[in-house]
Structure formats: C-alpha cells, structure tokens
Amino acid sequence: MIYFLAPADVLFCMDHYVRRNRLDDLVQSISYDQILDRGILPPGSYIFAALDQITPTEAKLIARAWDLLSKELPGASLMNDPRRVLLRYPLLKAAHAAGDCNFRVHRASRVPANLRLPAFVRCERDHTGNLTPLLHSRAQISIWTARLLAGGYRLRDLIVCEFEDTSEDGVFRKYSAQCIHGQIIPRSLVVNRDWLTKDDGRILNAQTTREDFEFSEQNPHESWLKAIFARAGIAYGRADYAVVDGKPLLWEINTNPTVGPGQHDDPLQPRPGRHVLRPAREIFRKRFLNALVAADYQGDRTGSIDLGVTGRERRALSRERTDAARIAAHRTFVSSLAGPPIRMLRHLEKATRAWISSGEPAVPGESEMESGD
C-alpha cells in the first residue's frame, strides 16, 4: 500500500486518479489532518505531497513521521522528506544560481533596486498562479501589493517574479514531467499563444500533436530533470519548464500535481479534439502506474507506528487550522467585494490582444498576464 498524504482540500489531485482507475488496493489518499488526528502510521510507502500548504506544527510532525517510518520500515518507499524539499522561493533562487532558471524571484517586502521589469506578484505557497497582471514599474508593484494585502494576503507570503519571455515566434511551449521516486516520466507538452500555457487556448494540430508524442516517447530532458529534482529534494512532483535555444529552463515544481483529468472534467464527455493526445497520454499512464507499482510496500502490513502527538502539539494544530480557516474566509469575503478577479482580467487581456491583432487601436494600459501553474 502507498499512502498519499496532502491537505484535505487538495487530495483530489491523486484521489480522482485512484478512483477512476480502481487502484484503491494500491494507493490510499489520506489528509494530513486525518493522519495527525489519529496519531498512528500504518505500515506502507508514503508520498508527502503539497508540503508548501502545511502549517509549522504539521511540518514538525511530518518530519517526525518520516524519521519513524525510515527507522521502522526500511523497505518502504518514502517520497519528499519535509526537511529537504525546496519550496517555490528557495527552489527558484537555487535554480537561478545554478543557471537553470533565467528569472529571479524576490520577497515582496524586499524588492531590489535592480529588479528586472516587467514583473508580477504571486503567492509563495499556493497554486493560484499570478495574482497581478504584468507590472511595468515599481509604483505598480507597490499599488498591487497593497491591494493584495487589503484582500487578505500576508506580506510574508507574497513574492515578486521577473517575467521571462520564452516564446518562439509568438508561441509558448510548456514542458511538464513527473518524478516518482527518482523515475522521470514526461507528462505533456502544451503549445499556446498565451503565456498561461494551459489547456484553454491550447494549439492542437498535426505538428503540436507530433511534438507532444515525441516528447512523451523520447524523454529528452531526463538527465537534467533528475538533477533538478535531486537538488530540490523532491522525489514526487511535476516540473514545468521551457526550452530556449535547446536549453531547459525551470519554471517551478509542484509537489501535488493533478494526475490525469482534472476534478471537473467529465470522463464520458472529453474536451473536443483531445482524442489526438491519447497516444502520448497512454505512454504517461502506463509509466506512471508502473512507477507506483514499483514503489508499493511489500513488507509486513500488520501493526502500526505511534507518532507520539502530544497534547501541546494537538492544541497548536488546532490554533493553526483555525488561523488558516480565518485567513481563507477573510480573503474570500474581501475578494467578493473587490474589483474584477485576475481570471476576468486575463480574459480581458485576451480580448484586447485579439482586438489589436485585428488592426484596431490598442486600449491604453492593457498588459499581458502571467502563466499559472
């Protein structure tokens, strides 16, 4: 059995894959709340996912769980040591220093004088993508940061990212590859004219379909990716990156990527035109399942390991959960009263770009938007 651990509200990233493929006898999704409230660890292999979304006390207890599992179950596969995993900010700092990332990231509280513009603001510990449009001056950064603080974000959670244009002839390519216990599996190659490079607006034709299949089949950046994941201390996650002049350049690593269709996708009614991607997706599905099977725990599954959660730690967990819920509720309430959300601004940007390309005059002040996760 492999136990997949993540916060309750993001368990769907693995849970839907498990249910759709009837793999309940191989993988079981459990929230950090559940495992810590029980205070015991069943024997098995473990994936510690979404480590950027846990509280300080959870991080402490998960590190303890890692140590106990390593000691008591030497044959178990353990992925993502919470003490070693580099989250978004330190990961991108290290990648830039190593030459594997061309843009810099900065704390919103300490934006340097030599900031390269344009830039955008995002949250360090979630996967909402950019929170602002591209910003072309420090004054704009200050104004948008103030808006985000008024909307419930904390300054210590905000980072400023320099924009890196990785397009070729106006087209962006986002490469994604999964790592499972050291094995690299190409996930997809998305081609889009929008630097969001999501499925929305994805270019599907004979050339892009062939590129996607060849990427999945050949795994051309395997060695580079192994080094990236090893340096990040991440044994389970998905890297998103670009290739410029033949050189891979990291965008980020998500330790809880969605596997297979998203939570709102209907398996009986796939998106139009997506059937051309089936050969490449089939390669991923087979390799991903084989990697999971290889990581399965084959030892004695009787008994359990006591995590030793103290009363003080349980009270700290309760306080942190209450604080997190309060911050989320405040952010949701304020956003409902504020101006148009960033997704609406993205749609306005797309419409403006189409208007400009048609030969009409541009709307003053409009700018492109940053790609999300």
C-alpha positions as YAML, in Angstrom:
chain: A
units: angstrom
residues:
- id: 1
  name: MET
  ca: [0.00, 0.00, 0.00]
- id: 2
  name: ILE
  ca: [1.08, 3.54, -0.80]
- id: 3
  name: TYR
  ca: [-0.31, 6.29, 1.41]
- id: 4
  name: PHE
  ca: [-0.68, 9.63, -0.35]
- id: 5
  name: LEU
  ca: [-0.77, 12.49, 2.16]
- id: 6
  name: ALA
  ca: [-1.90, 16.06, 1.42]
- id: 7
  name: PRO
  ca: [-4.22, 18.72, 2.87]
- id: 8
  name: ALA
  ca: [-7.86, 17.62, 2.64]
- id: 9
  name: ASP
  ca: [-8.89, 20.23, 0.07]
- id: 10
  name: VAL
  ca: [-6.26, 19.13, -2.47]
- id: 11
  name: LEU
  ca: [-6.45, 15.35, -2.12]
- id: 12
  name: PHE
  ca: [-8.43, 15.27, -5.38]
- id: 13
  name: CYS
  ca: [-5.17, 15.64, -7.32]
- id: 14
  name: MET
  ca: [-4.48, 11.94, -6.66]
- id: 15
  name: ASP
  ca: [-7.84, 10.72, -5.38]
- id: 16
  name: HIS
  ca: [-9.71, 11.09, -8.67]
- id: 17
  name: TYR
  ca: [-6.98, 9.17, -10.49]
- id: 18
  name: VAL
  ca: [-7.15, 6.35, -7.96]
- id: 19
  name: ARG
  ca: [-10.94, 6.07, -8.10]
- id: 20
  name: ARG
  ca: [-11.20, 6.27, -11.89]
- id: 21
  name: ASN
  ca: [-8.58, 3.54, -12.31]
- id: 22
  name: ARG
  ca: [-9.80, 1.40, -9.38]
- id: 23
  name: LEU
  ca: [-6.45, 1.45, -7.64]
- id: 24
  name: ASP
  ca: [-7.77, 1.54, -4.06]
- id: 25
  name: ASP
  ca: [-5.75, -1.59, -3.26]
- id: 26
  name: LEU
  ca: [-2.56, 0.22, -4.32]
- id: 27
  name: VAL
  ca: [-2.95, 3.86, -3.25]
- id: 28
  name: GLN
  ca: [-4.93, 5.39, -0.40]
- id: 29
  name: SER
  ca: [-5.32, 9.16, -0.07]
- id: 30
  name: ILE
  ca: [-5.34, 10.50, 3.49]
- id: 31
  name: SER
  ca: [-5.32, 14.11, 4.63]
- id: 32
  name: TYR
  ca: [-2.66, 15.39, 7.00]
- id: 33
  name: ASP
  ca: [-5.47, 16.26, 9.41]
- id: 34
  name: GLN
  ca: [-6.64, 12.64, 9.49]
- id: 35
  name: ILE
  ca: [-3.22, 11.07, 9.93]
- id: 36
  name: LEU
  ca: [-2.19, 13.53, 12.66]
- id: 37
  name: ASP
  ca: [-5.51, 13.32, 14.50]
- id: 38
  name: ARG
  ca: [-5.20, 9.53, 14.59]
- id: 39
  name: GLY
  ca: [-1.59, 9.81, 15.68]
- id: 40
  name: ILE
  ca: [-0.64, 6.46, 14.14]
- id: 41
  name: LEU
  ca: [1.04, 5.44, 10.90]
- id: 42
  name: PRO
  ca: [0.02, 2.20, 9.17]
- id: 43
  name: PRO
  ca: [2.89, 0.30, 7.53]
- id: 44
  name: GLY
  ca: [3.36, 1.23, 3.87]
- id: 45
  name: SER
  ca: [5.12, 3.50, 1.42]
- id: 46
  name: TYR
  ca: [4.38, 7.22, 1.77]
- id: 47
  name: ILE
  ca: [4.16, 10.24, -0.50]
- id: 48
  name: PHE
  ca: [4.24, 13.55, 1.37]
- id: 49
  name: ALA
  ca: [2.57, 15.94, -1.07]
- id: 50
  name: ALA
  ca: [1.68, 19.66, -1.08]
- id: 51
  name: LEU
  ca: [4.33, 20.49, 1.51]
- id: 52
  name: ASP
  ca: [4.01, 24.17, 0.63]
- id: 53
  name: GLN
  ca: [0.49, 24.17, 2.09]
- id: 54
  name: ILE
  ca: [1.11, 22.75, 5.57]
- id: 55
  name: THR
  ca: [1.38, 24.56, 8.91]
- id: 56
  name: PRO
  ca: [4.55, 24.77, 11.04]
- id: 57
  name: THR
  ca: [3.32, 22.16, 13.52]
- id: 58
  name: GLU
  ca: [2.28, 19.85, 10.70]
- id: 59
  name: ALA
  ca: [5.77, 20.21, 9.22]
- id: 60
  name: LYS
  ca: [7.31, 19.27, 12.57]
- id: 61
  name: LEU
  ca: [5.11, 16.20, 12.96]
- id: 62
  name: ILE
  ca: [5.55, 15.10, 9.35]
- id: 63
  name: ALA
  ca: [9.32, 15.24, 9.82]
- id: 64
  name: ARG
  ca: [8.90, 13.03, 12.88]
- id: 65
  name: ALA
  ca: [6.75, 10.65, 10.82]
- id: 66
  name: TRP
  ca: [9.49, 10.47, 8.19]
- id: 67
  name: ASP
  ca: [12.08, 9.55, 10.83]
- id: 68
  name: LEU
  ca: [9.89, 6.86, 12.39]
- id: 69
  name: LEU
  ca: [8.98, 5.32, 9.03]
- id: 70
  name: SER
  ca: [12.63, 5.32, 7.95]
- id: 71
  name: LYS
  ca: [13.61, 3.52, 11.15]
- id: 72
  name: GLU
  ca: [10.74, 1.04, 11.47]
- id: 73
  name: LEU
  ca: [10.11, 0.28, 7.77]
- id: 74
  name: PRO
  ca: [13.46, 0.16, 5.96]
- id: 75
  name: GLY
  ca: [11.82, -1.41, 2.89]
- id: 76
  name: ALA
  ca: [9.25, 1.34, 2.42]
- id: 77
  name: SER
  ca: [9.48, 3.94, -0.34]
- id: 78
  name: LEU
  ca: [9.31, 7.42, 1.19]
- id: 79
  name: MET
  ca: [8.97, 10.46, -1.05]
- id: 80
  name: ASN
  ca: [9.54, 14.13, -0.22]
- id: 81
  name: ASP
  ca: [11.46, 14.46, 3.02]
- id: 82
  name: PRO
  ca: [9.91, 17.64, 4.54]
- id: 83
  name: ARG
  ca: [13.32, 18.76, 5.81]
- id: 84
  name: ARG
  ca: [14.92, 18.61, 2.36]
- id: 85
  name: VAL
  ca: [12.21, 19.74, -0.06]
- id: 86
  name: LEU
  ca: [12.84, 23.19, -1.52]
- id: 87
  name: LEU
  ca: [9.60, 25.13, -1.83]
- id: 88
  name: ARG
  ca: [8.93, 27.70, -4.56]
- id: 89
  name: TYR
  ca: [11.06, 30.62, -3.35]
- id: 90
  name: PRO
  ca: [14.25, 28.75, -2.31]
- id: 91
  name: LEU
  ca: [13.86, 26.39, -5.28]
- id: 92
  name: LEU
  ca: [13.83, 29.19, -7.84]
- id: 93
  name: LYS
  ca: [16.66, 31.01, -6.05]
- id: 94
  name: ALA
  ca: [18.79, 27.86, -6.22]
- id: 95
  name: ALA
  ca: [17.80, 27.19, -9.85]
- id: 96
  name: HIS
  ca: [18.75, 30.73, -10.87]
- id: 97
  name: ALA
  ca: [22.10, 30.45, -9.10]
- id: 98
  name: ALA
  ca: [22.78, 27.18, -10.94]
- id: 99
  name: GLY
  ca: [21.83, 28.64, -14.33]
- id: 100
  name: ASP
  ca: [18.70, 26.51, -14.67]
- id: 101
  name: CYS
  ca: [16.31, 29.46, -14.42]
- id: 102
  name: ASN
  ca: [16.71, 32.83, -16.14]
- id: 103
  name: PHE
  ca: [14.36, 34.90, -13.98]
- id: 104
  name: ARG
  ca: [14.77, 35.97, -10.37]
- id: 105
  name: VAL
  ca: [12.28, 35.93, -7.51]
- id: 106
  name: HIS
  ca: [12.18, 38.37, -4.60]
- id: 107
  name: ARG
  ca: [10.29, 38.75, -1.37]
- id: 108
  name: ALA
  ca: [7.58, 41.38, -1.80]
- id: 109
  name: SER
  ca: [8.92, 43.03, 1.36]
- id: 110
  name: ARG
  ca: [12.43, 43.36, -0.14]
- id: 111
  name: VAL
  ca: [12.21, 44.22, -3.84]
- id: 112
  name: PRO
  ca: [15.74, 45.15, -5.02]
- id: 113
  name: ALA
  ca: [16.60, 48.32, -6.90]
- id: 114
  name: ASN
  ca: [17.81, 46.30, -9.89]
- id: 115
  name: LEU
  ca: [14.51, 44.44, -10.34]
- id: 116
  name: ARG
  ca: [14.06, 43.47, -13.98]
- id: 117
  name: LEU
  ca: [10.72, 44.65, -15.33]
- id: 118
  name: PRO
  ca: [8.08, 43.65, -16.19]
- id: 119
  name: ALA
  ca: [7.32, 41.52, -13.16]
- id: 120
  name: PHE
  ca: [4.29, 40.08, -11.39]
- id: 121
  name: VAL
  ca: [3.24, 39.17, -7.86]
- id: 122
  name: ARG
  ca: [2.18, 35.71, -6.75]
- id: 123
  name: CYS
  ca: [1.79, 33.76, -3.53]
- id: 124
  name: GLU
  ca: [4.71, 31.59, -2.47]
- id: 125
  name: ARG
  ca: [2.62, 28.79, -1.00]
- id: 126
  name: ASP
  ca: [-0.36, 28.20, -3.26]
- id: 127
  name: HIS
  ca: [-1.09, 27.35, -6.88]
- id: 128
  name: THR
  ca: [-3.38, 30.17, -7.95]
- id: 129
  name: GLY
  ca: [-0.82, 31.40, -10.49]
- id: 130
  name: ASN
  ca: [-0.16, 35.09, -10.82]
- id: 131
  name: LEU
  ca: [-2.14, 37.49, -8.65]
- id: 132
  name: THR
  ca: [-1.43, 40.54, -10.82]
- id: 133
  name: PRO
  ca: [-1.00, 41.43, -14.46]
- id: 134
  name: LEU
  ca: [2.48, 42.16, -15.70]
- id: 135
  name: LEU
  ca: [3.69, 45.24, -13.86]
- id: 136
  name: HIS
  ca: [6.00, 47.71, -15.58]
- id: 137
  name: SER
  ca: [7.09, 49.93, -12.69]
- id: 138
  name: ARG
  ca: [7.90, 49.72, -9.01]
- id: 139
  name: ALA
  ca: [4.94, 52.01, -8.34]
- id: 140
  name: GLN
  ca: [2.60, 49.48, -9.94]
- id: 141
  name: ILE
  ca: [4.12, 46.73, -7.82]
- id: 142
  name: SER
  ca: [3.52, 48.77, -4.67]
- id: 143
  name: ILE
  ca: [-0.10, 49.51, -5.63]
- id: 144
  name: TRP
  ca: [-0.91, 45.89, -6.45]
- id: 145
  name: THR
  ca: [0.83, 44.61, -3.32]
- id: 146
  name: ALA
  ca: [-1.29, 46.98, -1.23]
- id: 147
  name: ARG
  ca: [-4.43, 45.66, -2.94]
- id: 148
  name: LEU
  ca: [-3.43, 42.09, -2.17]
- id: 149
  name: LEU
  ca: [-2.74, 42.92, 1.48]
- id: 150
  name: ALA
  ca: [-6.17, 44.55, 1.72]
- id: 151
  name: GLY
  ca: [-7.59, 41.38, 0.16]
- id: 152
  name: GLY
  ca: [-6.31, 39.17, 2.95]
- id: 153
  name: TYR
  ca: [-2.87, 38.12, 1.72]
- id: 154
  name: ARG
  ca: [0.06, 38.38, 4.10]
- id: 155
  name: LEU
  ca: [3.17, 40.23, 3.00]
- id: 156
  name: ARG
  ca: [5.43, 37.35, 4.04]
- id: 157
  name: ASP
  ca: [3.56, 35.05, 1.63]
- id: 158
  name: LEU
  ca: [3.97, 37.25, -1.47]
- id: 159
  name: ILE
  ca: [6.85, 37.07, -3.92]
- id: 160
  name: VAL
  ca: [7.71, 39.17, -6.95]
- id: 161
  name: CYS
  ca: [8.77, 37.23, -10.06]
- id: 162
  name: GLU
  ca: [10.58, 38.74, -13.01]
- id: 163
  name: PHE
  ca: [8.90, 37.88, -16.32]
- id: 164
  name: GLU
  ca: [10.90, 35.71, -18.70]
- id: 165
  name: ASP
  ca: [9.62, 35.59, -22.28]
- id: 166
  name: THR
  ca: [10.28, 32.05, -23.51]
- id: 167
  name: SER
  ca: [8.15, 32.31, -26.64]
- id: 168
  name: GLU
  ca: [9.31, 31.46, -30.13]
- id: 169
  name: ASP
  ca: [7.57, 33.33, -32.94]
- id: 170
  name: GLY
  ca: [4.83, 34.30, -30.51]
- id: 171
  name: VAL
  ca: [4.16, 30.71, -29.38]
- id: 172
  name: PHE
  ca: [4.87, 29.36, -25.88]
- id: 173
  name: ARG
  ca: [5.73, 25.74, -25.10]
- id: 174
  name: LYS
  ca: [5.32, 24.37, -21.60]
- id: 175
  name: TYR
  ca: [7.03, 21.05, -20.94]
- id: 176
  name: SER
  ca: [5.84, 19.06, -17.92]
- id: 177
  name: ALA
  ca: [7.48, 15.96, -16.45]
- id: 178
  name: GLN
  ca: [6.62, 13.86, -13.42]
- id: 179
  name: CYS
  ca: [9.09, 12.42, -10.95]
- id: 180
  name: ILE
  ca: [8.18, 9.31, -8.93]
- id: 181
  name: HIS
  ca: [10.87, 8.00, -6.60]
- id: 182
  name: GLY
  ca: [13.65, 9.09, -8.95]
- id: 183
  name: GLN
  ca: [11.95, 7.99, -12.17]
- id: 184
  name: ILE
  ca: [11.26, 10.74, -14.73]
- id: 185
  name: ILE
  ca: [8.06, 10.46, -16.78]
- id: 186
  name: PRO
  ca: [7.18, 13.10, -19.42]
- id: 187
  name: ARG
  ca: [3.66, 14.39, -18.74]
- id: 188
  name: SER
  ca: [2.77, 16.74, -21.60]
- id: 189
  name: LEU
  ca: [3.91, 19.43, -23.97]
- id: 190
  name: VAL
  ca: [1.37, 22.26, -24.18]
- id: 191
  name: VAL
  ca: [1.66, 24.77, -27.03]
- id: 192
  name: ASN
  ca: [-0.23, 28.01, -26.62]
- id: 193
  name: ARG
  ca: [-0.12, 31.58, -27.91]
- id: 194
  name: ASP
  ca: [-0.94, 32.75, -24.39]
- id: 195
  name: TRP
  ca: [1.87, 32.54, -21.87]
- id: 196
  name: LEU
  ca: [-0.61, 30.99, -19.43]
- id: 197
  name: THR
  ca: [0.04, 27.79, -21.46]
- id: 198
  name: LYS
  ca: [-2.96, 25.97, -20.01]
- id: 199
  name: ASP
  ca: [-5.33, 23.69, -21.91]
- id: 200
  name: ASP
  ca: [-7.54, 26.72, -22.52]
- id: 201
  name: GLY
  ca: [-6.34, 28.02, -25.89]
- id: 202
  name: ARG
  ca: [-4.06, 25.05, -26.49]
- id: 203
  name: ILE
  ca: [-2.94, 24.72, -30.12]
- id: 204
  name: LEU
  ca: [-3.81, 21.28, -31.44]
- id: 205
  name: ASN
  ca: [-2.67, 20.36, -34.93]
- id: 206
  name: ALA
  ca: [-0.54, 17.71, -36.61]
- id: 207
  name: GLN
  ca: [2.74, 19.38, -35.64]
- id: 208
  name: THR
  ca: [1.95, 20.03, -31.96]
- id: 209
  name: THR
  ca: [0.46, 16.56, -31.55]
- id: 210
  name: ARG
  ca: [3.62, 15.02, -33.00]
- id: 211
  name: GLU
  ca: [5.81, 17.16, -30.71]
- id: 212
  name: ASP
  ca: [3.79, 16.06, -27.69]
- id: 213
  name: PHE
  ca: [4.07, 12.36, -28.63]
- id: 214
  name: GLU
  ca: [7.81, 12.56, -29.34]
- id: 215
  name: PHE
  ca: [8.40, 14.33, -26.03]
- id: 216
  name: SER
  ca: [6.46, 11.63, -24.16]
- id: 217
  name: GLU
  ca: [8.18, 8.79, -26.00]
- id: 218
  name: GLN
  ca: [11.77, 10.05, -26.02]
- id: 219
  name: ASN
  ca: [12.03, 11.74, -22.59]
- id: 220
  name: PRO
  ca: [14.72, 14.11, -23.97]
- id: 221
  name: HIS
  ca: [15.48, 16.02, -20.75]
- id: 222
  name: GLU
  ca: [15.65, 13.08, -18.35]
- id: 223
  name: SER
  ca: [19.19, 13.68, -17.07]
- id: 224
  name: TRP
  ca: [18.60, 17.40, -16.49]
- id: 225
  name: LEU
  ca: [15.33, 16.70, -14.70]
- id: 226
  name: LYS
  ca: [16.87, 14.08, -12.43]
- id: 227
  name: ALA
  ca: [19.46, 16.63, -11.34]
- id: 228
  name: ILE
  ca: [16.76, 19.30, -10.81]
- id: 229
  name: PHE
  ca: [14.58, 17.04, -8.67]
- id: 230
  name: ALA
  ca: [17.56, 15.75, -6.69]
- id: 231
  name: ARG
  ca: [18.74, 19.28, -5.89]
- id: 232
  name: ALA
  ca: [15.20, 20.20, -4.85]
- id: 233
  name: GLY
  ca: [14.92, 17.16, -2.56]
- id: 234
  name: ILE
  ca: [11.70, 16.20, -4.36]
- id: 235
  name: ALA
  ca: [11.02, 12.53, -5.14]
- id: 236
  name: TYR
  ca: [7.37, 13.05, -6.11]
- id: 237
  name: GLY
  ca: [6.26, 16.07, -8.11]
- id: 238
  name: ARG
  ca: [5.89, 17.65, -11.53]
- id: 239
  name: ALA
  ca: [8.35, 20.09, -13.08]
- id: 240
  name: ASP
  ca: [7.09, 22.70, -15.53]
- id: 241
  name: TYR
  ca: [9.73, 24.24, -17.75]
- id: 242
  name: ALA
  ca: [10.57, 25.80, -21.11]
- id: 243
  name: VAL
  ca: [13.31, 25.06, -23.63]
- id: 244
  name: VAL
  ca: [15.13, 28.06, -25.07]
- id: 245
  name: ASP
  ca: [17.85, 27.55, -27.71]
- id: 246
  name: GLY
  ca: [17.94, 23.87, -26.78]
- id: 247
  name: LYS
  ca: [18.43, 24.54, -23.05]
- id: 248
  name: PRO
  ca: [15.76, 23.55, -20.48]
- id: 249
  name: LEU
  ca: [14.79, 26.36, -18.07]
- id: 250
  name: LEU
  ca: [12.79, 25.62, -14.94]
- id: 251
  name: TRP
  ca: [9.55, 27.42, -14.13]
- id: 252
  name: GLU
  ca: [8.58, 25.51, -10.98]
- id: 253
  name: ILE
  ca: [7.96, 22.14, -9.34]
- id: 254
  name: ASN
  ca: [4.54, 21.21, -7.96]
- id: 255
  name: THR
  ca: [4.64, 18.53, -5.24]
- id: 256
  name: ASN
  ca: [0.92, 17.78, -5.66]
- id: 257
  name: PRO
  ca: [0.18, 17.82, -9.40]
- id: 258
  name: THR
  ca: [-3.14, 16.68, -10.81]
- id: 259
  name: VAL
  ca: [-2.80, 13.19, -12.26]
- id: 260
  name: GLY
  ca: [-4.97, 12.53, -15.29]
- id: 261
  name: PRO
  ca: [-8.15, 14.58, -15.93]
- id: 262
  name: GLY
  ca: [-8.92, 17.49, -13.61]
- id: 263
  name: GLN
  ca: [-11.55, 17.24, -10.89]
- id: 264
  name: HIS
  ca: [-14.21, 18.94, -13.04]
- id: 265
  name: ASP
  ca: [-13.52, 17.01, -16.26]
- id: 266
  name: ASP
  ca: [-16.20, 14.56, -17.35]
- id: 267
  name: PRO
  ca: [-14.56, 11.26, -18.42]
- id: 268
  name: LEU
  ca: [-17.66, 10.43, -20.52]
- id: 269
  name: GLN
  ca: [-17.53, 13.75, -22.36]
- id: 270
  name: PRO
  ca: [-13.88, 14.60, -23.10]
- id: 271
  name: ARG
  ca: [-13.00, 18.00, -24.47]
- id: 272
  name: PRO
  ca: [-13.38, 18.29, -28.24]
- id: 273
  name: GLY
  ca: [-10.24, 17.45, -30.20]
- id: 274
  name: ARG
  ca: [-8.40, 15.91, -27.23]
- id: 275
  name: HIS
  ca: [-8.55, 12.41, -28.75]
- id: 276
  name: VAL
  ca: [-5.41, 13.23, -30.76]
- id: 277
  name: LEU
  ca: [-3.46, 13.33, -27.47]
- id: 278
  name: ARG
  ca: [-4.40, 9.79, -26.43]
- id: 279
  name: PRO
  ca: [-1.22, 8.05, -27.69]
- id: 280
  name: ALA
  ca: [1.02, 10.38, -25.67]
- id: 281
  name: ARG
  ca: [-1.24, 10.21, -22.60]
- id: 282
  name: GLU
  ca: [-1.28, 6.42, -22.80]
- id: 283
  name: ILE
  ca: [2.53, 6.41, -22.58]
- id: 284
  name: PHE
  ca: [2.30, 8.53, -19.44]
- id: 285
  name: ARG
  ca: [-0.44, 6.40, -17.86]
- id: 286
  name: LYS
  ca: [1.47, 3.15, -18.31]
- id: 287
  name: ARG
  ca: [4.75, 4.57, -16.99]
- id: 288
  name: PHE
  ca: [3.06, 6.32, -14.08]
- id: 289
  name: LEU
  ca: [1.22, 3.15, -13.00]
- id: 290
  name: ASN
  ca: [4.39, 1.06, -13.32]
- id: 291
  name: ALA
  ca: [6.25, 3.57, -11.14]
- id: 292
  name: LEU
  ca: [3.53, 3.39, -8.49]
- id: 293
  name: VAL
  ca: [3.61, -0.42, -8.51]
- id: 294
  name: ALA
  ca: [7.40, -0.34, -8.13]
- id: 295
  name: ALA
  ca: [7.05, 1.93, -5.09]
- id: 296
  name: ASP
  ca: [4.43, -0.27, -3.40]
- id: 297
  name: TYR
  ca: [5.34, -1.54, 0.08]
- id: 298
  name: GLN
  ca: [5.84, -5.31, 0.14]
- id: 299
  name: GLY
  ca: [6.66, -5.76, 3.82]
- id: 300
  name: ASP
  ca: [4.59, -6.76, 6.84]
- id: 301
  name: ARG
  ca: [1.47, -4.60, 6.99]
- id: 302
  name: THR
  ca: [0.33, -5.63, 10.48]
- id: 303
  name: GLY
  ca: [0.60, -3.29, 13.43]
- id: 304
  name: SER
  ca: [1.14, 0.49, 13.38]
- id: 305
  name: ILE
  ca: [3.65, 3.15, 14.35]
- id: 306
  name: ASP
  ca: [2.76, 5.62, 17.13]
- id: 307
  name: LEU
  ca: [3.52, 9.15, 16.04]
- id: 308
  name: GLY
  ca: [3.52, 10.35, 19.64]
- id: 309
  name: VAL
  ca: [1.49, 13.53, 19.17]
- id: 310
  name: THR
  ca: [1.39, 15.42, 22.47]
- id: 311
  name: GLY
  ca: [-1.48, 17.45, 23.87]
- id: 312
  name: ARG
  ca: [0.51, 20.64, 23.32]
- id: 313
  name: GLU
  ca: [1.05, 19.72, 19.67]
- id: 314
  name: ARG
  ca: [-2.65, 18.98, 19.21]
- id: 315
  name: ARG
  ca: [-3.55, 22.38, 20.61]
- id: 316
  name: ALA
  ca: [-1.03, 24.02, 18.29]
- id: 317
  name: LEU
  ca: [-2.54, 22.15, 15.34]
- id: 318
  name: SER
  ca: [-5.99, 23.38, 16.31]
- id: 319
  name: ARG
  ca: [-4.84, 27.01, 16.55]
- id: 320
  name: GLU
  ca: [-3.07, 26.85, 13.19]
- id: 321
  name: ARG
  ca: [-6.08, 25.30, 11.48]
- id: 322
  name: THR
  ca: [-8.35, 27.98, 12.94]
- id: 323
  name: ASP
  ca: [-6.00, 30.73, 11.79]
- id: 324
  name: ALA
  ca: [-5.78, 29.25, 8.29]
- id: 325
  name: ALA
  ca: [-9.56, 28.99, 8.01]
- id: 326
  name: ARG
  ca: [-9.97, 32.57, 9.23]
- id: 327
  name: ILE
  ca: [-7.48, 33.91, 6.69]
- id: 328
  name: ALA
  ca: [-9.12, 31.97, 3.86]
- id: 329
  name: ALA
  ca: [-12.60, 33.16, 4.85]
- id: 330
  name: HIS
  ca: [-11.42, 36.78, 5.06]
- id: 331
  name: ARG
  ca: [-9.74, 36.54, 1.66]
- id: 332
  name: THR
  ca: [-12.88, 35.05, 0.08]
- id: 333
  name: PHE
  ca: [-15.12, 37.72, 1.60]
- id: 334
  name: VAL
  ca: [-12.91, 40.61, 0.56]
- id: 335
  name: SER
  ca: [-12.46, 39.27, -2.97]
- id: 336
  name: SER
  ca: [-16.23, 39.14, -3.37]
- id: 337
  name: LEU
  ca: [-16.37, 42.86, -2.66]
- id: 338
  name: ALA
  ca: [-13.32, 43.88, -4.66]
- id: 339
  name: GLY
  ca: [-12.86, 44.60, -8.35]
- id: 340
  name: PRO
  ca: [-12.70, 42.03, -11.15]
- id: 341
  name: PRO
  ca: [-10.71, 38.91, -10.24]
- id: 342
  name: ILE
  ca: [-7.49, 38.10, -12.02]
- id: 343
  name: ARG
  ca: [-9.16, 35.47, -14.22]
- id: 344
  name: MET
  ca: [-11.51, 38.12, -15.58]
- id: 345
  name: LEU
  ca: [-8.54, 40.37, -16.26]
- id: 346
  name: ARG
  ca: [-6.91, 37.52, -18.17]
- id: 347
  name: HIS
  ca: [-9.98, 37.22, -20.39]
- id: 348
  name: LEU
  ca: [-9.95, 40.97, -20.95]
- id: 349
  name: GLU
  ca: [-6.27, 40.73, -21.91]
- id: 350
  name: LYS
  ca: [-7.02, 38.03, -24.47]
- id: 351
  name: ALA
  ca: [-9.81, 40.09, -25.98]
- id: 352
  name: THR
  ca: [-7.56, 43.14, -26.14]
- id: 353
  name: ARG
  ca: [-4.81, 41.17, -27.86]
- id: 354
  name: ALA
  ca: [-7.30, 39.91, -30.48]
- id: 355
  name: TRP
  ca: [-8.55, 43.47, -30.97]
- id: 356
  name: ILE
  ca: [-5.01, 44.73, -31.51]
- id: 357
  name: SER
  ca: [-4.22, 41.98, -34.00]
- id: 358
  name: SER
  ca: [-7.33, 42.93, -35.98]
- id: 359
  name: GLY
  ca: [-5.87, 46.36, -36.62]
- id: 360
  name: GLU
  ca: [-7.98, 48.32, -34.15]
- id: 361
  name: PRO
  ca: [-6.29, 50.79, -31.77]
- id: 362
  name: ALA
  ca: [-5.00, 49.34, -28.52]
- id: 363
  name: VAL
  ca: [-6.60, 50.03, -25.17]
- id: 364
  name: PRO
  ca: [-4.22, 52.14, -23.04]
- id: 365
  name: GLY
  ca: [-2.82, 50.38, -20.02]
- id: 366
  name: GLU
  ca: [-3.68, 46.82, -21.04]
- id: 367
  name: SER
  ca: [-0.90, 44.27, -20.48]
- id: 368
  name: GLU
  ca: [-0.30, 40.56, -20.75]
- id: 369
  name: MET
  ca: [-0.88, 38.19, -17.88]
- id: 370
  name: GLU
  ca: [1.44, 35.65, -16.31]
- id: 371
  name: SER
  ca: [1.13, 31.93, -16.67]
- id: 372
  name: GLY
  ca: [-0.36, 29.99, -13.77]
- id: 373
  name: ASP
  ca: [0.57, 26.54, -12.52]
...
